[in-house]
Amino acid sequence: MKKTSVLLGITLLFIGISCKKDTENTVQAEVKKYDVTDFFDTKSVSGAGFNANETKVLISSNSSGIFNSYEVTIADTVAKALTNSTKESVFAEGYIPGSSNFIYSSDQGGNENSHLYLVNQKTNATKDITPWENSSNSFLGWSLDKKNLYVQSNKRDQRYFDIYKLDTVSWKDNLLYKNDSGLSASGISPSERYLTLTKEITTDKNELYLYDQKTKKSKKISSDKEATWNPMVFEKNDSILYYATNEGKEFSYLVKYNINTEKKEVVLEDKWDIMYMSLSENEKYRVVFINSDGKNKVMLFDHATGKEIKMPDFKDGDVTGVTISMSETKLLLTVGSSTSPSNLYVYDIASKDLKQLTSTLSKKIDQNDLVQAEVVRFKSFDGLEIPAIYYKPKQASASNKVPALVWVHGGPGGQSRIGYSNTIQHLVNQGYAVLAVNNRGSSGYGKTFYKMDNKDHSNGDLKDCVWGKKWLAEQDYIDSNAIGIYGGSYGGCMVLGALAFHPEEFKVGVNLFGVANWMRTLKSIPPYWESFRKALYDEMGDPNTADSIRLKQISPLFNYEKINKPLLVLQGANDVRVLPVESDEIVAGVKKNGVPVEYVLFPDEGHGFIKKENQIKASEATLAFLDKYLRSKK
């Protein structure tokens, strides 16, 4: 687990490189404006895999207003609904190997206690195969013979996740690995002899172990240097493990580790972080994802020879998911951009035939009316260069100045990245410029940059946001008197901090489920974060020690009297990461200042808003608030 697990990271997608002022466009462009419901008529989809004969794919989609599972026939791209939930979001995990039956996951109202469910397509019967009260369960994949399902669950002890093996006939669970040490178990070798375990030391350092089920002993693979070690995948021969590490480097690289000889060999290195690697069913191919300045760079290799195989060119598109079929002849690709929500494609490796399965952008919206994001960089208070993602409204010009928002991602340690956002595009379409700041402490820019915010939160990272505001004010098409700040989760805390500690910088603040009281939040983290608690306290501070003095100083709740600008707060009632009381109390406090405060509480949401009707309500409330308090009256 990384520090991006602390709070929900709101991720955005961006393309291009630019850091110049725009002084050329002085004529106002004609822009067609769309209603918020037009944007949210757009669908979100994700792929879960191919069926047995590879004629269909299992997907998740929110086309009904809430996520459900669907089956798409590749030949005609017709989607058939497999679930019809109207209350809880349903996310497809995969087909039962050799069967049309499938597994999906779902929690209750965003409480993060997900269970796994088996659906029989012939009878439409649904069975909870993890019927353990107050447990959180996740799908880990299939055994080598495809007769067993691996599940990670905290049913035995809410603090720790064990690994269970469920056979696909009786669905009886058998304990495969009992986690009494607080380590995080992840990879399982094909023979089940080896497991990879990680121990979080700090958010910048962890340890990687190889656990031998036969000898019941663990072998430490990582060194004692300050670095991160992320296991990727085992080869079927049970002698090779791949992992990524940034040991001795700023960015993570891919390593091949021989279990028998302990030899380590660098397989792939880039100027950015290698984030992920997987192998196809019979190890014909390997897929590698690189976080290249916030946009995915995806590489497909012949695994035996190491020769790179050309992937389809999606121009400005960003490939965010790759699933290789069991026959190793097809790829299921998830591709999006800053102006297009993700779509699913099937690619035939041999023939190079590419077929689009979904069309997710609302038919009411012309993609040409949307704004393509670009990467910009600006100097902060101490001269440090800060990367950001920028959306400039088409109607903005020196003669038609527009209001703007500094947008802050979650974390701490998240990253604003290339991707489509209904909320962002709606605001930009309505004439608001958006600058998504990747403040110091963000991931993706090297480990030195990543740890710059340790025990310095609401100081350097917050000043980066203030200097982002200053960069916006320098653009001749921005109304420098109409710049606000918007953020969710840790970003919401930054919004509150900006209004409290820099009260004259931003005209308004929009806070989505942001931390207001750090002592309470750090003491009330979910029990299943136990293995991460020490690392989190190392970065943020331990609320049970003298660190509590500083934590109180940087908690917006204890500085609410300094907030003198309008505030909008949005919160999910079932949030287990940032409790609703955080928003309740900051709203009550700021109201005492005689400052306009608006509060929207969603009774059926958790940490983030999943249901379309709630997303629409949140966007409508946000636009109305900004139009009232941020946009200059003409």
N, C-alpha and C positions, 0 to 999 in steps of 0.2 A: 504494500500500500504506500502511496506517495502522499505528499501533503495536499495534492489536489483532491484527495478523498475527504478532506476536512469538511468542506462545504461545497454546495453545488457550483461548479464552474460554468458560467454562461459563456458559451463559445460562439464566436462569429467567424465568418469566412471572408477571406480577402485575396486579392490578386494585384500584381503590378508593383512597381517601386516608384515613389515620387515623394519629394519633400519640398517642392517649390510652391511659392505662392501663385495663385491663379489671378493674373491681372489682365488676361487677354479677353475673357468673356465679360463684356460689360452690357450686353443686350440680354434682357430677360427672355429665357426660353419658354415657349408654350408647353405646359405640362398638364397632361390629363391626370386628374386626381381620382383616386379610387377610395371607396368606402372600406372600413376595416373588415367588414364581412366578406368583401371581395378577396382580400388577402388571405383570410382564414378559410376561404373556400378551397384553398390549396391543400393538398394531401401530404402527409408524412409517411414514408414507407421504409421498411428495412427487410432484407432477405435473410431467410433461415436455412435454405438449402434445397437441393434437388430431390425429387421422389426417386423410387427404385429404378424406373426405366428412363429417367432423366427427360421426361416429357413435360413435367410440371415443376413449379417451384413453390415453396411455402414462404409466405411473407407476413409481415405485420403492417397494418395500415389504419389510419384514423379517419378514413373516408366517411365513416358513420357518425363522426363527431367524438368518438372515443376509440382507442386502439382495439382492434380485433384481429383474428387470424384469417388469412385468405389463401386460396390456392390459385395460382395463375397458370393457365395452359400456355406453353411456349409457342405453339403453332399459331394460335389466334389471339393471344394475349388477354383472353377473357378471364376475369377474376371471379372466383366463387367464394362466398363467405362461408367460413367453417365454424366461426363462433359468432354470437349475436349479443354480446354483453352491452348493456346500456348503463351500467353503474361503475364497474371496475375495468381498468385497462388490462388488455390481454396481449401478451407478447409471445409470438411463436418462437420456439427453441429449436425444433427439428423433427423430421419424420422418424418414427421407429424404423431402424434399418430393415429393408425388405418388405415394408408394410405401408399402407396408406394412413395408418394411425399416426398421431403426432403428439408432441409435448408442448405445452405452453406454460408461461409463468404469469402470476398475477398477485398483487397485494390487495389491501383493503384501504381505500381512500388515501393512498400515498403513505401508509405507515411503515413501508419498507420491509415488512414481514412477508416476503414473497414465498409462495408455495408453487410446486410443480404439479401440473394436471395432465392426465392422459385422456385423449379424445379418440374414441372409436368412430371412424367415419361411417361405417356401415349402420351402426345402431344409434349414433349421435350421443352415446353415453359418455359422461365425463366423470373421471375419478381423480380425487386428490391423492397423489402417490407420496406426498409428504405431509400427512395429516397430524402434524405435531404442533400443539398449541404454543403460541408465543415464540415461534421459531422463524428464522430467516434462512431460505434455501436457494441454492443456485445450481444450475445445470453445468456440469464439467465435461460432458462428452461421453463417448461410448468405449467399451472395452474392445480389445483387438478382434475378438470373435463376434462382436456386435450383439452379444446376448445379454449384456449388462450395461446399466446406466450408472455413471458416477455423479454423486450429489454432494455438495458442500453444505453442511448444516450445523447450526448451533443448538440443536434440540437437547443435547445432553447437558450443556453448560452454556448459558447465554453469552458468556464472555468469549468463548473460543469456537472456531469452526473445525469440525471433524470432517472426514471424508467417508461416505457410505457408498456401498455397491448394491444396486437393486437389480435383480434379474427381471427380464421382460416377460416372464410367465406369471409368477406369483406376485411380483413387485415387493417381495419381502426385502427389508433393508439389512445389510450386514456391514458392520463397522470395519472399514479398511484401514483407517488411520485415526488413532485417538490423539487429540491435540491437548496435552496437559502442560506444555511448555510455553504456550502463548506465541509460538511461531506461526507464520502463515504458510499453510500447505497449498501448493498449486499444481505443478506438473506431475503426471504419473507416467512412468515408463510403460511401454506396451505389455511387458510381462508382469507388470505390477510390482516388480522387485524394488524399484527405486522411486522415490518421491523427492521433489525439490521443496525445500523449506527456506523461508527468509525470516530474518529477525531484524526488526526496525530498531536502530540505535538512535539516529536523529532523522530529520526529514531529508538530510543530505547524505546520510550514510546508513547502509544496512549490511547484513551478512547473509551469504548464501551457503546452504548446507545441502548435501546429498544424503538422504536417509535410506539405508538398506533394510528392507523388510525382512530379509533373510537373517542378517546378523543382529538386527535391532540396534544398529549403531549409526551415528551421523558423522559425516566427514565434511569439514569446513572447506569450501572451495574458494571463498573470497579471501582477500588479504586483509591486513589491519589498516590499510590506507583509507582516507576519507573518500569514499566512492559509493555508487549505487550498483547493485547487481540484480538483474532481472532475468529469471529463467524463461526460456522460450519454448523449446520442444526437444523431446528425445527422438533419436532414430530407433527403428524397429529392432536393431541388433542389440539394444540395451548396452551399448558401449560408448555411444556418443550423445552428449548433451550440448545444446546451443544456448547461450545466454548473451545478454547485452550488458556492458559495464562502461563506466567513464573513468575507470582506474587510470590515473596518470594523464588524463586528458580532460578537456573541457566538455566534450560531447561523447555520448555513448557509441560504442562500436560493437560489432558482432564477433563472438568468440566461439570456436569449436573446442569442446573439452572431451578428451578421451578418458572415460571412467577407469579403464584398466591401467593405463600408463600415467594418468594425471597430466598428460601433455595438453598445453593450451595453444591454440592457433587462431590468430586474427583472420576472420573470413572476409569481413567487409567493414570498411571505414569510410565515413563521409565527413563533410565539414559541418553537418548538422547531426542531431540525435537519431540513431536507429531505434525505432520504437517497438517494432514487432516483427516476428518471423514465424512462418508456419510451413509445414510440409504437406504435400498431397498424399492421398491414401497409400499409394505404393512408392512414395518418395521419388516420383519422377520429376516433380517440380518443387521449388521453394519460392515463397513470396516474402518480400521484405518491404516494410513501410518505413520511410524516413520523414521526419518532421522538418521539412525544408522551409525555414523562415515562416512557419505557421501553415504552410500548405503541404499536403501529402505528396511525397514522391514515391511511387510504387514500382518495384522492380520484380520481374519474374525471371527465374533462372532454371536451366536444366541442372538438377541437383547433382547428378553424377559428374558432369563436366565443368560445372560452374559457368557455362556460357549463358549470357543474358538473352532472353527471348523478348522480342518487341511486343509491347502492349499496344492496344488501340489508342489512338490520339484523340483526346477529348477537348483539344484546344484549351480553353480557359477552365475546363472542368477539373474537379478534384475527386479522385477515386478514394472513397472512404471505407470500402469493404470489398473483399475478394473471397469467394468460396469456390473451391475447385471440386468438380464432380467426382464421384467414386471411380468413374471410368477414366478420369484424368484427361478428358477430351474437351471439357467445357469449363468456362468461368462464369460465375454469377457475380456481376459487378454492381456496386453502388456508387453512383456518380452525381455530384452536384456542383454548384458554383455560388458566387455571391448573388447572382440574379436568377438562379434556378434551384428549387428544392431538389433533393436527391431523387434520382430515378434509377430503376433497375434495368440492367442489360444482361443478355446472355451472349457470350463470345465463344465461338468455335476456334480452338487453338490452331488446328490444322488448316482449315479453309479460310480463317481470318474473317469469317462472317460475324457481323455484330448486329444484334436485334434488340431494339428497345421494347421493354415489357410494360412500362408504366409511363403515364404523362401526368405529372403531379401539380404543375402550376395551374392555378385557376384559369378556366377558359375566359373569364371576364377580364383578365389582365394581359396586356401586351408586354412581353418580356423586354422589348426595346424601351419601355417607359421606366424600367427599373434601373437602379444605379449600381454600376460595378464598383466594388471596393478596391482600394489601393493601399499599399503599405507606405506609410510615411515614418520618418524618424525626426525627433526633435531633441534639443539639448535641455536637460533638466537643471535644477538649481545649482548643482555641483559640477556641471559640464558632462555628466553621464548621458550617453545617447540612449534614448528611449524609443523602442519600436511601437507602432500603433497601426490600427486599421481605420481607414478614413472613408466615409461616405459623404460626398458632396452633392447636394440637391441640384437637379438639372436647371432649376429656375434661379439659382443663386448667381448674382453678378454684382459688380461694384455699384450699380444703380438700383439693385434690388437685394439689399442685404437680408440675410436669413438668420434666425436664431440657431443655437447649437447646443449639443449635449456632449459632455465627457462621459463615456460609457466604461464602467469598471467591471471586470470579470470576477468570478468567484475564486475560491481557494481557501487560504492563501496558496499561491503556487499554480493557479490556473493559467490559461492562455487564451486570448482571443484569436480565433483561427478562421481560415476560409470556410464559408458555409452560408447557407441561405437562412435568413431570419424574417419571418412575417412581420414581427414587431419593428425591426430596424427599417425594413423597406417601407412599411406603412408610415413611419415617422418621417423618413426622408422624402417620400412622395408628398407629404403634407408640408414640406419645406423646412425640415429641421436637419441640419448637418450633424453627423454623428462621428465622434472620434473615440474609438475603442482603444484605450491605453493598455499596453502591456508593461505595467510598472515594474520596477526592480522587485525581484522575488518571483516573477513569472517564470514558468517552465518554457523550455525550448530555445533558450539563448545562452546555454552554457551553465556549468555549475557555479561559477563565480557570481554571475548575475542572479542565479536562482536563490542563493543563500544571503543575498544582500539585505533582505528584510528581516532576518532572524533577530528576534527580540528588539526590533526597531519598527514594529508595525504602527501605523498611523503617524509615522514621521516621514522617512525618506520616500516610502511608497506613496504616501498621500501627497507629498510635495510634487512627485512626478505627475500626479493628476492635476495639481494646480498649474504646473508648468505646461501641461497639455492644454489647459484653458488659455494660457497666455499665447500659445502657438495659434490656437483658433482665433484669438482676438487680433492677431497680426494679419490674418487673411482679409483682403479688402472687401470681400463679399459677405463677411460675417458681421452681424450686429453685436459688437463687443459688449453691449449692455444687456444682452439677452443670452447668456450662457449658463446652462444648468448642469447638474450631475446626476447620473442614473447608474444604479448597480444592484445586483442581486447577491444574497448570501454574504460572503466576505465583502463583495463589492457593495452590498447594502450598508455594511458597517463603515466602509470608506465614504459613502454618501453622508451618513450621519456625522462621521468624523470631519468631513470637509465643512459641513454647516456649523459644527461646534468649534473646531480649532482654526478654521479660516473663514469666519462668518461673513466677510465682505467679498469673498471671491466669486461665489456662485449665487445666481439669482433665485434658484429653486433646487430642491432635491427630490428624487424619486427613489425610494428604498423598497426593494423587494426582499422580504424575510431576512433582514440584516441583523447581525449581532449588535446588541445594545449594551449588554453587561457581560464582559469577558469572564469574570469569575464564575458566574452562574453557568454560562455556556460550557466552559471547560470542565466544570464539575458534573454536568448533566449529559455528557456525550453518551451515545447509545452503548449499552454493555458490550456489544460485539465489536467495539473499537478498542477493546482492552489491549490487544497486542500492539496497537498504535499509540496508546496513551502516552508512554514515556517520550517517544519521538515528538509527539505534538507538544507536550509540555516543554521539551527542550527548545523548540522553536518559539512558542508563544509565551512561555512562562508557566510555572507551577502555581496554581491558585491557592495551594495549601502551604505556601512558603512566603518568604519576603517578596517574591515576585508579585504577590497580590497588590502591593503598593502601586507598582507601575501599571498593572492590569486595570486597576481602578482609575488611574489617571487617564488611560487611553480609552476607557469605556464611555461611549457617548451618553449613556444613561446618567452618569454622574457629572455630566457637563451640559445637560439639556438646556439650562438657563442661558447658555451662550447662543443658542439657535434662534435666529431672528428672521429667517427666510421661510417661505411657504414649503410645506413638506407633504408628500403623498407616500403612504405606506400600504403595501400589499402583502398579505400573509396567508399561508395555508394553516388551517386549524389542526391538521394532523401531522405537522412538521415535527420530526424527532431530532433533527439536528439543531435547528434554531427554534426554540420553543415559542409558541404564540405570545407568552407573557413578555418576551423581549419587545415585540411590537406594541403590545397593549400598554406597557409602561412608558415607552418613549413617546407614544402618541399622547398619553395623559400628561406627561411632563412638558412637552413642547406647547400643548394647549394652554398651559399656565402662563406662557409668555405672551399670550394674545396673538400668536402667530397662526395664520391659516393652516390647518392640518386636515387632511382627508385620509380616511382609513377604510380599506376594503379587505374583508376577511372571507376566505373561501372555506366553507365547512367540509368540503369533500376533496381537499387537496393536501399534499404534504409539502416537501421541500422542492418546489417547482410546480408549475401548473400544467397538467397533462390534458385535461378535457378542453375541447374546442370552445365550448360556451364560456368557460372561465377565462381562457386566453383572450377571447373577444372582449369580455367584460373588463379585463385588466388593461387591454390596449385602448379601449374606449375611455376608461377612467383616466389613463395616462395622457392621452391627447387632449381631453377636455381640461385637465389640470394645467398642462403646458400652455394651451391656447389662452387660458385665463390669467396665468401668473408669470409666464416666461416671454411669450411673443409680445414684442412692442406694439402698442396700439397706434394705428396710422390715422 
